[in-house]
């Protein structure tokens, strides 16, 4: 799930070469990891790699100790928790350096170059302001936690939460360095003055703002966040700005609450499986296990009409069950299949449209990082989400396959031959170890044999072993770069989670959720109308915020309303995840749409016309899933 849409601030103008453009860094496709980092980043990267390795080894040791020797290591979870929070904050700083934080580029790139430069400076100033505002409370929070002892190691909890202050300071330093490299001094000075003036005005109006009550939600948690989003501020910082401004200017709540909510949002042990599955996706890419699956399916189905479309969809379905990353899935499948699809008469826009919607379809296939995070945030059984996600993805797969078959009715099949059984047998032997992995993950978690975190660790070790024996292995230098890349991608995802937790808490405490709950539960049509509203909301937010931030922000608000209406939490989870994935691929804003165009080497304006039938097919599928709860609950 390593969906990341750029970084520190709006994409640098051509006057600043060497930095990735907006298109180059969408969804983790950044070239940053391939570029040698400056020497002053090496200690940060080395510590992050060591933390990632430490987490993996300790989790594996815990699994072996518990299941093989029957003696759990009582302190391992505590060390993992400490390492995990440090990894998140240091990884967020590395992601900031590499331009891998999620943000919206669309509106900034429409501006004239000179205006874009100033908006770039303004975004950096806003980021610096929120970091400065949070560093003091983060230090106070760590100081308060000094008197709280951890249960197993009996050490001050400040050693764990101190990572938040360190990470914020590191990010502030990186923003300053980045500003010095990419912004004119006059633009930066004017931007700082403007941000300071806005803050001063809001501070001066605090007594009046206190009297406005829930209207401040519209000013700060909607207005300020929307403005920052349009200006290209990374989404995590947009959420942070909204929460900080709302609490600082319109309430008496101290800002240490923001740090506390960030800590709570990022520190759940369930979330430790996120970086492990990101690492698993890196192993998949490097060893070529995904390509082995694609080659096998092509030999099996490539000779029939629409066969290559079926192979593309089937490959996305299976490979997603290993990597958990849409970008990894598309980058693995497209180069292997597109040349043959072109030879058979498929037009590039149609191929990219199928690639994009196929990736959206497969995002509920375990191990889906979105499902893991959603389960942690909304308190839904991850085992239940994994079981339901597999069935739901099959329904969407069937819908897309039917449309693909109709689209391929005029496909040129001249020269298509059934692969010899000897070749199919050889390819299945090569692909078998990789094919086993997604079903192993789903079964182990779904049947309660192991947690998602435990399974993710075993899956990484399995993939490393199989990759070394059958697929060429991974060198130490490459493995180190994978650890650093995992830290950066995980930090970017989890920092969004922390900031979204703070903003969601602010919305909840304002009382607007209770008003929204009354309105939603009184809609004519009951739960069906609520489901329709849910699909519409997540389609829009999936376009604007990318899927994960939308889920993180709204899950704490929408799930209590769904429960009041008697909607099963797993069923509701499937609907919102599917809807947001469709939104992610919807032009002209959806980030995933542009990623697919880049991977498929097609012009977005040509793909826009081709993708709508596939999106409508997915919408039909989501409507069926929403209207028939049995689809989501049959496997529970």
N, C-alpha and C positions, 0 to 999 in steps of 0.2 A: 504494500500500500504505500508505497513511498511517493505519494502524490505531492509534489512541491512545485510552486509556481513562481519562483524567483526569490529575491532575497532582501538585502539590506534596505533597499529603497527602489524607486523606479529605475528601470533599466538605464544604464549609462548611455549617453549619446555617443555617436561615432567619434567624438573628440577624445574619448577615453578608451582606447583600444586595450585589449587584453582581458577585459571583463566580459562575462557571458551576457548575451542579450536575453531579452525576455523569452524569446522562443527557445533559446538554447538551454534554459534552465527549468522549463516547465516539467513538473512532476518528476523530479529527481533525474531528469535527463541531462543534468548539467555536466559540462565538461570539467567542472571544478576539480573533482577527484583526480583527474588525469594530469592536472597542472601542478607542478612542484610548488609546494607552499613556501612562503617566506620563512626564514629561520626563526623568527619570533613566534611563529605558530607551532613549531615542532614540539615544544614541551606540552602545549595544550593537546595536541594530537596524540602524543605518546601516552599521556596520562589517560586520555579517553580510550585509546586502544587497550591499555592495561585494565581499565575498569570493565570494558566489554568482555575481555578474556576472563577476568576474574568472575564476573557474573555467570558466564557460560560454564566454567569449570566447577564453581560451587553448586550451581543447579544440578549439573550432571552427578556430582559427588553425592548430593542429597538424594537424588533418584536412586542411585546404586545402593546407598546406605539404607534407604527406606525399604526398597523392594527386594534387594538381594540379601542383605544382612539383617533386616528387620530392626535396625537401630537408627532412628532419625537423628540427624545432627541438629541439635536444638538452636545453635547459634547461627547456622548458615543463612536462614531467612533474614535475620537481622543484618548481617553483613551484606547480603544481596540488596536489601532495602537501602542501606546507606550508599552502596556503590551505584545503585540505580538512580537515585536523586542527583548525585554528583555527575553521572553520565549524562543525564537529561540536561542539566544546566551547562556543562562544558560542551556537550554536543550542540546545544542551541547556539553557543558562541561560534563554534566551527561552522555551523550552517549559515550564520550571519556573514561570516567571512567568505563563504563559498556561494553566496546568493541562492540559497536553497530553501528559504522561508516562503511559505505560501503568501501570495498577494495577487491583486487584480491589476493587470497591465492595460486593459483595453482602453480606458479613458485617457490615461497618461500618454499613450502612444498616438492618440489623435491630435495632441497639442502641437503647436509650432515649436521648433527646436529651442528657441529662446525661452518661451514660457515653460516648456518641459524642464529646462535646467533649473528654473526657479522652483517649480513644484517639487522637483527632486530634492532641492535644498530644504524646502519646507517640510517634506516628509522626514528627512534626517533630523531636522530640528525637533519635530514632534516626537520622534523615537527617543532622542536624547533627553527630552523633557520628562517623558514618562519613566525612563530609567533613573534619572536623577531623583524623581519623586519617590521611587520605590527603594532605592538603595538604603536610605536611612531607616525606614520601617523594617527592611529585611535584616539589618544589623540589630535593631531592637528586638525583632522576633527571635533571632538566634540567641541574644543575650537572655531573653525570658526562658528559652528552652534549656538553658544551661542547668537549671535546677531540676529538670525532668530526666530521670535515669532510664536507660533502655532496659527491658526486662532480662535479656539473656546475657549481655555483655556488661551491664551495670556501668554504662558510660554516659556522659551528658548527651542529651539529644541534640545539643547545639552542633556536635560534630557532623550530624546529618543535615540539619536545616541550614547550616552555614554555607552550604553549597549554593543556595539561592542568592545570597549576597555576593559571593564570589562570581557567579555566573553573570549577574547583572552588571557588576563592575567590568568584567571582561567584555561584555557586549557594548557598554558605553565607550570603552577604549577603542573597540573596533569601529564603532560608528564615527568616532572622532577621526581615526585614521582614514576611513573611507571618505569622509567629507573632505579631508585635506587633499585627497587624490582626485576627486571627481567634481568638486564644486568650486565655483568662483568665490573669492572672499567676500565680494560685495553681496552676492546672492545669499551666502551663508549668514552674513551679518544681518541683512534685512529679514531673513527667515527667522532668525533667533529673536529679533526685536518683535516681529509679528506674533510669534508663539508666546513670548513673555507678555505682550500687551493683552492677548486673549486671556491668558491665565490671570493677569492682574484685574481685568474687567470682571471676570467670573468671581474672583475672590472678593472684590468690592461689592458685588451684587449678592453675595452669599445670604445676607439676612432676608432679601426679597425672594431668593430662590428657595429658601427653606419653607416659605409659605405656599409655594406652588404645589407641593406634594408630588403626586404621580405624574404631573406634567413634566417634571424633570427627566423622566424616562425618555420622553420624546426629544428633549433637548440634548441630553448627554449620551444615553445608551442607544439612541437611534440617529440623531442628527450628527453628533461628533463622530460616531463610528462610521456613518455613511460617508462623511466628508473625507475622513482619513482613508477609507477604502478606495474611494474614487481617486485620491491623490497618490495611490500606489504604496501606502504604508502596509507592511506585512500584516496579515490578518491577526496574528497573535498580539501585535502591538496595538492594533485597532481596538481589540477587546480590552486590553490593558488600559488604554487611554479612556475608553468609555467608563470602565469601572472606577478608575482613579478620579476622574473629573466628577462623576456622579457623587461619590462618597465624600470627596474633599470640599466640593462647593455647595452641595445641597443637603448634606446630613452632618451629624456630629460623630459619625463612626470613624475611628482611627484607621489609617491606611495599613496598619499591621494586619487588619482583617483580610486585605487583598493578598498579602503574603501567605497568611494562613490558608486561605482558600486555594491558592496556587499549590501550596505544599500538599494539601489534601487531594487535589485533583491529579497531581503527578506521582503520588507515592504509593498507590495501590499495588500490591504484589501481583495482582492479575495482569497489570500492564507490563510487567517484566517480559512477558511473551512477545511484546511488540518489537523490541530490538532483536530478539532471538529470531523471529520470523523474517525480519528485514535481512539479517545475516544469512538466513536460509535462502532468501531470494538472490543474494549476491553469489552464494555457492552455486545455485542453479544456473545463473548466467555464465559464470566462469567455467564451469565444468562441461557445459553443453548438454546437461541432462534434459533440458526442455526441447532442444533440437532433436534429440533421439525420439522423443514422444511424437513430435511433428512428422518426422520421417516415417515412423511406423504407421501412423494414421493415414498418411498420404499413400503408402503402399497398399493399404487395406481398402480405401474408399476413392482413391483418385481416378479410377477408370469410369465411374458412373456419372450421369448428368448431375450437375450441382455438387459433385463429389468434393471438389476443392473448397467450396464454401462450407460443406459439412466438416471437412478436415480443419478449416480455420476455426469454426465454432467449437468443434470438439477439442482442439488443441488448447484454445483459450480456457475451456471448461476444466480440463485436466491440469494444465500448467498452473492455472490460478490456485489450484489446490495444493501446490507446492510452494509457490513464491509469495502469495498474498499481495502481489503488486501488479497493478494494471499496466504500468509502464514496462515492467519486466516482461509481462505476458505479451504485450504488443510487439516489443522489440525482439522477442524470441521468434514469434510466429510469422510476422510480416516478411522479413527477408527470405525465409525458407519457402513461402508459398506464393508470393506475389508474381515472380517471374512466370511460373506455370499458369497462373490464373490469367495473366495478360495474354499468354500464347493462346489460351482457349477463348479469347474474346471478351473477357471481363474488362470493363472500363475502370481506370484508376479511381475515379470518384466513388463508384459502387464498391470497390474493394475496401477503400478507406472507411466508407460508411459502415460496412459489415464489420470491419475490424473494431471500430469505435463502439458500436452497439454490442458487439460480442464481448468486449472487455467489460462493459457495464453489466451485461447479463451475468458474467462469471464472478462478480464481486462478492456474492454471498456464498461462494464455494469455500469451505474451510481449507486452509486457515485464513479467514478474512480478518485483517487487522481492524477494519471498521466494526465488525461484529464483536471483536474482543473489547475494543474501547467502549462500544455501546453497552455491552454487558456490564462493564465496570461502572459506567456512569449511571445507568438506569437501574442497576440491580437486577438484571435479567440473567437467567442461567446461560452461561456460555455453551455448555453442553447442548442445551435445548436450541440455542441459536445455530450451532453447527449442524445439528440434525435437520432443522427446518430449512436452513440455507441451502443445503444440498438439493432438497426437493424443489424449492422455489426456483433455483437456478435451472433445474431440468424443465420446468414449465416455460420459463422464458427462452430456454434453448429451443424447445419445440416450436414456439411461436416464430422465432427468427429462422429456423430451419425451413418451415413451411413457406415463408416469404422468399427465402433464398432459392428454394426449388422453383417457385413461380418466376422469379427473376431470371433463372438460368434456362428457361424453356427454349431459348434460341442459342444456347451455348454450342460452340464449335467443338465437337468431340473427335474430329479427325486426328488420328495419331495417338489417341488415348488408348492404352492397353492395360489389361489387368496385370499386375505385378506377379511374377512367378511365385508359387508358394514357398520355394526355397528362399527367395529374397525376403518374403514376408516373415518367414520363420526366423531368419537371421536378425531382422530388424526388431522383432518382438523380444528376442533374447537380449539385445542391446538395450531396449527401452524398458524391459520388465522391472529392473530395480527402481527406475524413476516412476513407473506407473504405480508401483506398490505404495509409494509414499503418501499421496493424498488420501487414499483409502485408509491407510494406517493412522493418519492424523485424525480423520473424521471418526473412525471407529473407536479409537482409544479415548478420545474426549467424550464422544456421544454415549458410550457405554459406561462411563465413569471409571474406567481403568486408571486414568491419570488426568491431571489437570492440563489445561492448555499450555501453561508454562513448562511443565514437565515434558509434555510431548514435543514442544518446540525444541527443547534442548536435545532430546534423543534424536529428533529429525535432523538437526544440524550435524550431529556426530555421524549419523547414518549417511547423510549426503556427502560429508567430507570423506568418509571411508570409501563409499561406492565411487565417488568422483575420483579418488586417488587410484583405485584399483582398475576401474573400467573406462574412465573418461579423461585420463591424462593428468589428474592431480592439480594442486595449487601450490605455487612456490611461496616461500616465507615472506618475500617482499610483497607479493600480491595479497597474501592473507592479511598482512599488516594494513595495507591500504583498504581492504574490505572492512576491517575492524573500525578504522577511522571513518569510512564512509557510512557504516552502520550507525556509529555514534552521531554523526551529523544529521542523517535522515531521521533517526529516532528522536533526537533532540528537537528538531523542527516540529515533528508531530506532537510530541508530548508537551512542548512549551505552549502550543495552541491549546491543548487540553487544560493546562493550568490557568491560562488567561481566560478561557471560556468559562471555567468553573467560577472564577471571581466575578465575571460579568453576569452569569446565570444567577449567582447568589444575590447580586445587587438587584436584579429584576424581581426575584422571588421576594426579597425583603421589602420591596416597595409596595407590595399589596396588589399590584396590577395582575398578578397571576390568578388571584381569587376572582377578580372581575372577569378575566378571560375565561376562567373555568365556568362561571355562571353563564356567560354568553354561549360558550361552546356546547355545554350540556343542554341548553334550551333551544338549540337549532332544530327547526322542523326537519323531520327525517331521522332523528336520533343518531345512532352510531354510524349509519351509512353516510349521512351528511357530514359527520365529523371526519370520516375516512376521506371523503371527497376534498374537504378543506385541507386535510393533512397532505394529500398527494399534491395539491396545488402549491401549498406553502413550501414543501421540500423540493418541488421542481424548480421554483424560483430561487430558493436559497442554494440549491445545488449548483445553479448557474453562477451565482454571485460569490459564494463563499467557498466553493468546493465542498465535497460531501462531508468530510469529517468535522470541520468547524460548525456546519449547520446542525449536525447531530449533537455535538457537544453543547451547543448553545440552547437548543430547544428540547432536548430529551428530558431534562429535569422539570420542564414546564408542561410538556404535552403528555407524558406518561401518566401522571396522576389523573388528568382529565380522561384519558382512555380507560383507566381502571374504573372510574366512576360510571362510565358507560358500559362496563362489562366486557371490554375488549381484552382478549388474551394478550399478555405482554409480548410473547414471542411472535404472535400474528402481527401485532402492531409494529414490532421491530422490523419484520420483513417488508412491510409496506413502506416504511419511511426510508429504509436503506435502498430499496429498489427505486423509489421515486427520486431520491437525491442522485442516484447514479445516472438516471435518465437526464436529469437537469445538468449534470456534469458534462454530458455530451451534446447538449442543445446549443446550436449556434444562435446568435453570434457571440454569446458571452462565455459559454461553457468552456472551462479550461481544458477538459479532456478532449474536446473536439479538435482543438489546435494541436494537442499532443499527437493525436492519431494522424492528423494531416502531415505533421512533421515526420513522423516515423514512416508513413506511407509515401512520402515525397509527392504530395498532391497539393494543389492550391485550394485554400479554404473556400474561396468563392465558387469553385467548381463542385466541391463536396457538399455545400449547403443544400443544393437541390436534391442530391442523391440520398442524403441521410434521413430526410423526413419520413419516408415510408417505413424505414427501420425503427425510427423513434416512435411512430404511431403504433407499430406492431408491439413494441415494448410497453407502451401505454395500455394497449389492450390486455397484455399479459398482467400488468400490475393491477388493472381494474378487476380482472378475474381473481387474482390473489387476494385483493382487498375484500371482494364480495363473498369469497368462499374460504372461511377460516380453516376448514378441514385441510386445505393444501399445506398450510403452515404448521398444523398441529398433528398431522397424521403420523409423523415419525417420532413424536414425543413419547 
